[in-house]
Amino acid sequence: MATMDWTYPESNDEGGIFEIGRRLTTALGRVPDVTRFSYDPREMMRTTRQIERAARGHRLLTGFQTAAKLSVETERYADLLEAGTAVTVFATGAKPTDPRLARLDYRELSPSTRALANQWFLVAEGPEPLVFVSYEIGDDALFGVGGAATPGKRFVGFVTDDPGVVELISASLSNVYGVTPPAPPAPPAPSAAAAEIAASIDAVAESDTLTTTGAVIVAIGRGDDRRAFLRAAAIARHNQRAMVIVDRSAEGFSSPYGDMRGDDASRPSPLRLVNEATARREGRNALGVYLEAARAAGLEAGGWFPNKSGGDGLAEAIRLFSGAAVVLPPEAASPSLAERLRGMGLENLTRLLARPVLIAR
């Protein structure tokens, strides 16, 4: 579905509605079927009442401008709610406390004289989809003050049953959450594998006390991942520290960050940690399971892909994320030649990292 900027132009005159029409034409790829109107308070009120009656028992989005205006209409909107109408109201100010409006979806807005959500409008999604939008123009000092017939008030807008316009404006308003956004969805239940790993943390005997501040860095992707993770998780829990899980499987010919798309919060950046969803999207399923296990165990954790190999990558993780200690898999006690060439010999690591280096057993 196309999107559109519904903000009224700064010119703040009747001609601005033609700019709204131009944007609509661009968004739809055709001329919309609308009826434009200029200020007539009696006609606008009649239109409002007709739409409210028609939407009874369906979904209705309404712009009241201010909470005070909604309070005046409490009786009418309580009746709509009682009839099973799903009502969403947009306005500035706190939601009225009348218990009859308890089920009303109220979106408290920041003040604006140009934003669509702050205008006088109704969007009925059934039984016959219909939109009424009235932009208040003129003196900003009068915006939202008094009734429609207040001297000096000026409005311009349109009425339409064009399905494309109704869908476009409904989608735009549905994405306006006001000053109090909805609570984020609950995280999914951990997988069986992650839950089993999380439950195994308590069986780890080691609970080293850290004297340095910062996160517990644990290397996975080479060697016995499970034992390294469990030791690091036990340390993190004992010391109430966060975990940084460095996925060394990302070491290779190319950067794990590809085209450095780190400006997009849903994609990895070398300067921030990734969550389990991002890890899986990047094809790092093992990292995803360990992040999920950390969440199931109530630990704060994030994943990271090193840009450098071995010791240099771990040193970079310490620098970026304030590492307090590094946990390695059991194989690190007798590293292979290839690992030593990557700087993973214990003597080199101790010198390079300048942090406690702990080996899982």
C-alpha positions as CSV (number, residue, x, y, z in Angstrom):
1,M,0.0,0.0,0.0
2,A,1.3,3.5,-0.9
3,T,2.0,6.1,1.8
4,M,1.4,9.8,1.7
5,D,2.2,12.9,3.6
6,W,-1.1,14.3,4.9
7,T,0.4,17.4,6.5
8,Y,-1.4,20.6,5.4
9,P,0.9,23.0,3.5
10,E,2.5,25.9,5.4
11,S,0.7,28.3,3.1
12,N,-2.3,27.8,5.4
13,D,-4.9,29.0,2.8
14,E,-7.7,27.3,0.8
15,G,-5.2,26.5,-2.0
16,G,-3.4,24.1,0.2
17,I,-6.2,21.5,-0.3
18,F,-5.1,21.3,-4.0
19,E,-1.6,20.2,-2.8
20,I,-3.3,17.5,-0.7
21,G,-5.1,16.4,-3.9
22,R,-1.9,16.4,-5.8
23,R,-0.2,14.1,-3.3
24,L,-3.2,11.8,-3.3
25,T,-3.0,11.5,-7.1
26,T,0.7,10.6,-6.8
27,A,0.1,8.1,-4.1
28,L,-2.8,6.4,-5.9
29,G,-1.4,6.7,-9.4
30,R,-4.8,8.2,-10.5
31,V,-7.1,11.0,-9.8
32,P,-9.0,10.3,-6.6
33,D,-12.8,10.5,-6.5
34,V,-13.5,13.1,-3.9
35,T,-15.9,16.0,-3.2
36,R,-14.0,19.1,-2.1
37,F,-15.7,21.6,0.2
38,S,-15.0,24.9,1.8
39,Y,-16.1,26.2,5.2
40,D,-19.7,25.5,6.1
41,P,-20.2,24.6,9.7
42,R,-23.7,23.3,9.4
43,E,-22.9,21.1,6.5
44,M,-19.8,19.7,8.2
45,M,-21.8,18.9,11.3
46,R,-24.6,17.1,9.3
47,T,-21.9,15.1,7.6
48,T,-20.3,14.2,10.9
49,R,-23.6,13.0,12.4
50,Q,-24.5,10.9,9.3
51,I,-21.1,9.1,9.3
52,E,-21.4,8.4,13.1
53,R,-24.8,6.8,12.6
54,A,-23.7,4.8,9.6
55,A,-20.6,3.5,11.3
56,R,-22.5,2.2,14.3
57,G,-21.3,-1.4,15.1
58,H,-18.3,-1.0,12.8
59,R,-14.9,0.7,13.1
60,L,-14.7,4.5,13.3
61,L,-11.7,6.8,13.5
62,T,-12.5,10.3,14.7
63,G,-10.4,13.5,15.1
64,F,-11.7,15.7,17.9
65,Q,-8.8,18.1,18.0
66,T,-9.0,18.4,21.8
67,A,-10.1,16.2,24.7
68,A,-12.5,18.9,25.9
69,K,-14.5,18.5,22.6
70,L,-14.7,14.7,23.2
71,S,-16.0,15.3,26.7
72,V,-18.9,17.3,25.2
73,E,-19.7,14.3,23.0
74,T,-19.4,11.7,25.8
75,E,-23.1,10.6,25.6
76,R,-23.0,10.1,21.9
77,Y,-19.7,8.1,21.9
78,A,-20.7,6.1,24.9
79,D,-23.7,5.0,22.9
80,L,-21.6,4.1,19.9
81,L,-19.3,2.0,22.1
82,E,-22.3,0.3,23.7
83,A,-23.5,-0.7,20.2
84,G,-20.2,-2.5,19.5
85,T,-18.5,0.3,17.5
86,A,-14.7,0.1,17.6
87,V,-13.9,3.8,18.1
88,T,-10.5,5.4,18.0
89,V,-10.2,9.0,18.9
90,F,-7.3,11.4,18.2
91,A,-7.0,14.6,20.3
92,T,-4.7,16.7,22.5
93,G,-5.1,16.5,26.2
94,A,-5.7,13.5,28.5
95,K,-8.5,11.1,27.9
96,P,-11.7,12.0,29.7
97,T,-12.1,9.9,32.9
98,D,-15.8,9.1,32.3
99,P,-16.0,5.3,32.8
100,R,-18.4,5.0,29.8
101,L,-15.4,5.8,27.6
102,A,-13.2,3.2,29.2
103,R,-13.2,1.0,26.1
104,L,-12.5,3.8,23.7
105,D,-9.1,3.7,22.0
106,Y,-7.7,7.1,22.8
107,R,-4.6,8.5,21.0
108,E,-3.3,11.5,22.9
109,L,-1.5,13.9,20.5
110,S,1.2,16.5,20.7
111,P,-0.2,19.9,19.6
112,S,0.0,20.6,15.9
113,T,-2.0,22.8,13.5
114,R,-0.9,21.0,10.3
115,A,-0.8,17.3,11.1
116,L,-3.8,15.2,9.9
117,A,-4.4,13.5,13.2
118,N,-5.0,16.9,14.9
119,Q,-7.8,17.9,12.5
120,W,-11.5,17.3,12.5
121,F,-12.2,14.1,10.6
122,L,-14.1,10.8,10.6
123,V,-13.1,7.6,8.9
124,A,-15.8,4.9,8.7
125,E,-14.5,1.5,7.6
126,G,-18.0,0.0,7.3
127,P,-20.6,-0.8,6.3
128,E,-19.8,1.7,3.5
129,P,-16.3,3.0,3.8
130,L,-16.3,6.8,3.9
131,V,-13.9,9.6,4.8
132,F,-14.6,13.1,5.9
133,V,-11.6,15.4,6.5
134,S,-11.7,19.0,7.5
135,Y,-8.5,20.9,7.8
136,E,-8.7,24.0,10.1
137,I,-6.9,26.9,8.4
138,G,-6.4,30.6,9.3
139,D,-5.3,32.0,12.6
140,D,-3.3,29.4,14.5
141,A,-4.4,31.0,17.8
142,L,-7.9,29.9,17.0
143,F,-7.0,26.3,16.2
144,G,-9.2,23.8,18.1
145,V,-10.8,26.6,20.2
146,G,-14.6,26.9,20.4
147,G,-17.1,25.4,18.0
148,A,-17.1,25.3,14.2
149,A,-19.2,28.4,14.0
150,T,-16.8,30.5,16.1
151,P,-16.2,33.8,14.3
152,G,-12.9,33.7,12.4
153,K,-12.9,29.9,12.0
154,R,-12.1,28.6,8.5
155,F,-12.1,25.0,7.2
156,V,-11.4,23.3,4.0
157,G,-11.4,19.6,3.2
158,F,-13.2,16.7,1.3
159,V,-15.6,13.8,1.6
160,T,-15.0,10.6,-0.3
161,D,-16.0,7.0,-0.6
162,D,-13.1,6.2,-2.9
163,P,-11.8,2.9,-1.6
164,G,-8.2,3.8,-2.3
165,V,-8.4,7.0,-0.4
166,V,-10.2,5.4,2.5
167,E,-7.6,2.7,2.8
168,L,-4.7,5.2,2.5
169,I,-6.0,7.5,5.2
170,S,-7.1,4.7,7.5
171,A,-3.6,3.1,7.3
172,S,-1.9,6.5,7.9
173,L,-4.0,7.2,11.0
174,S,-3.7,3.7,12.4
175,N,0.1,4.3,12.6
176,V,-0.4,7.4,14.8
177,Y,0.0,6.2,18.4
178,G,0.1,9.6,20.1
179,V,2.4,10.5,23.0
180,T,2.0,7.1,24.6
181,P,2.8,4.4,22.1
182,P,1.4,0.9,22.7
183,A,3.4,-1.6,24.7
184,P,5.7,-3.7,22.6
185,P,4.6,-7.3,22.0
186,A,5.8,-9.9,24.5
187,P,8.9,-11.8,23.3
188,P,8.2,-15.3,22.0
189,A,8.5,-18.3,24.2
190,P,12.0,-19.7,24.1
191,S,12.6,-22.7,21.9
192,A,13.2,-26.1,23.5
193,A,16.9,-25.9,22.7
194,A,17.3,-22.5,24.2
195,A,15.2,-23.4,27.3
196,E,17.4,-26.5,27.9
197,I,20.6,-24.4,27.6
198,A,19.2,-21.8,30.0
199,A,18.2,-24.5,32.5
200,S,21.8,-25.9,32.4
201,I,23.3,-22.6,33.6
202,D,22.5,-23.4,37.3
203,A,24.5,-26.7,37.0
204,V,27.8,-24.8,36.2
205,A,30.0,-24.8,39.3
206,E,32.1,-21.8,38.3
207,S,30.9,-18.4,39.5
208,D,34.0,-16.3,39.3
209,T,33.9,-12.9,41.0
210,L,34.9,-10.1,38.6
211,T,36.8,-7.2,40.0
212,T,36.7,-5.1,36.8
213,T,33.6,-3.4,35.6
214,G,31.9,-4.2,32.3
215,A,30.4,-7.1,30.4
216,V,31.3,-10.7,30.1
217,I,32.7,-11.4,26.6
218,V,32.2,-15.0,25.4
219,A,33.6,-16.4,22.1
220,I,31.5,-18.8,20.1
221,G,31.7,-20.2,16.6
222,R,35.0,-22.1,17.2
223,G,35.3,-24.9,19.7
224,D,32.8,-26.1,22.3
225,D,30.2,-23.3,22.1
226,R,27.9,-24.8,24.8
227,R,30.4,-25.0,27.6
228,A,31.8,-21.5,26.8
229,F,28.3,-20.0,26.9
230,L,27.3,-21.8,30.1
231,R,30.5,-20.7,31.9
232,A,30.0,-17.1,30.7
233,A,26.3,-17.1,31.6
234,A,27.1,-18.3,35.2
235,I,29.7,-15.6,35.6
236,A,27.3,-12.9,34.2
237,R,24.5,-14.1,36.6
238,H,26.8,-14.2,39.6
239,N,28.2,-10.7,39.0
240,Q,25.0,-9.2,37.6
241,R,26.7,-8.3,34.3
242,A,25.6,-8.2,30.7
243,M,26.9,-10.7,28.1
244,V,28.4,-10.0,24.7
245,I,28.4,-13.1,22.6
246,V,31.1,-12.8,19.9
247,D,30.3,-15.0,16.9
248,R,33.7,-16.0,15.5
249,S,32.1,-17.9,12.7
250,A,31.7,-14.5,11.0
251,E,35.5,-14.3,10.6
252,G,36.2,-14.8,6.9
253,F,37.1,-13.3,3.6
254,S,34.6,-10.5,3.7
255,S,33.2,-8.2,6.4
256,P,30.1,-9.6,8.1
257,Y,28.6,-6.2,7.7
258,G,28.6,-6.3,3.9
259,D,27.8,-2.9,2.6
260,M,27.9,-1.3,6.1
261,R,24.1,-0.9,6.3
262,G,24.3,0.0,9.9
263,D,22.1,3.0,9.5
264,D,19.1,0.7,9.5
265,A,18.3,-0.5,13.0
266,S,17.1,-3.9,11.7
267,R,20.5,-4.7,10.2
268,P,23.8,-5.3,11.9
269,S,26.3,-2.5,12.6
270,P,29.9,-3.0,13.8
271,L,29.2,-0.4,16.5
272,R,26.2,-2.1,18.2
273,L,25.0,-5.5,19.4
274,V,22.5,-7.6,17.5
275,N,19.4,-9.4,18.9
276,E,18.3,-12.9,18.3
277,A,16.0,-11.9,15.4
278,T,18.8,-10.1,13.6
279,A,21.2,-13.0,14.2
280,R,18.8,-15.4,12.6
281,R,18.1,-13.1,9.7
282,E,21.9,-12.9,9.0
283,G,22.1,-16.7,9.0
284,R,23.8,-17.0,12.4
285,N,21.3,-19.5,13.9
286,A,23.7,-20.8,16.7
287,L,24.1,-17.2,17.9
288,G,20.4,-16.8,17.8
289,V,19.9,-19.8,20.0
290,Y,22.4,-18.6,22.6
291,L,20.8,-15.1,22.7
292,E,17.4,-16.7,23.1
293,A,18.8,-18.9,26.0
294,A,20.2,-15.8,27.7
295,R,16.8,-14.1,27.4
296,A,15.2,-17.2,28.9
297,A,17.6,-17.1,31.8
298,G,16.8,-13.4,32.5
299,L,20.3,-12.2,31.3
300,E,21.0,-9.1,29.4
301,A,22.9,-10.2,26.2
302,G,23.7,-9.1,22.7
303,G,25.6,-10.7,19.8
304,W,28.4,-9.2,17.8
305,F,30.3,-10.1,14.6
306,P,34.0,-9.4,14.7
307,N,35.6,-7.6,11.8
308,K,39.0,-8.9,12.7
309,S,40.2,-12.5,13.4
310,G,40.9,-14.1,16.8
311,G,42.5,-12.0,19.4
312,D,42.2,-8.7,17.5
313,G,38.4,-9.2,17.2
314,L,38.0,-10.0,20.9
315,A,40.1,-6.9,21.8
316,E,37.8,-4.8,19.6
317,A,34.7,-6.2,21.4
318,I,36.3,-5.3,24.8
319,R,36.9,-1.8,23.6
320,L,33.5,-1.2,22.1
321,F,31.4,-2.9,24.8
322,S,33.5,-2.4,28.0
323,G,34.5,-6.0,28.5
324,A,35.4,-7.1,32.0
325,A,36.5,-10.6,31.2
326,V,36.7,-13.0,28.2
327,V,35.5,-16.6,28.3
328,L,36.8,-19.1,25.7
329,P,35.9,-22.7,24.9
330,P,38.0,-25.6,26.3
331,E,40.0,-25.9,23.1
332,A,41.6,-22.5,23.9
333,A,43.8,-24.3,26.5
334,S,45.7,-26.0,23.7
335,P,45.1,-23.9,20.6
336,S,45.8,-25.3,17.2
337,L,48.4,-23.7,14.9
338,A,45.7,-22.0,12.9
339,E,44.3,-20.5,16.1
340,R,47.7,-19.4,17.3
341,L,48.2,-17.7,14.0
342,R,45.0,-15.9,14.7
343,G,46.4,-14.6,17.9
344,M,44.6,-17.0,20.2
345,G,47.6,-18.3,22.1
346,L,47.0,-17.7,25.8
347,E,50.2,-15.7,26.3
348,N,49.3,-13.4,23.5
349,L,45.7,-13.0,24.6
350,T,46.6,-12.2,28.1
351,R,48.9,-9.4,26.9
352,L,46.6,-8.2,24.2
353,L,43.3,-8.2,26.1
354,A,44.5,-6.9,29.4
355,R,41.5,-8.6,31.0
356,P,41.0,-12.0,32.8
357,V,40.9,-14.8,30.2
358,L,38.8,-17.7,31.5
359,I,38.6,-21.1,29.8
360,A,35.5,-23.2,30.1
361,R,36.0,-26.8,31.4
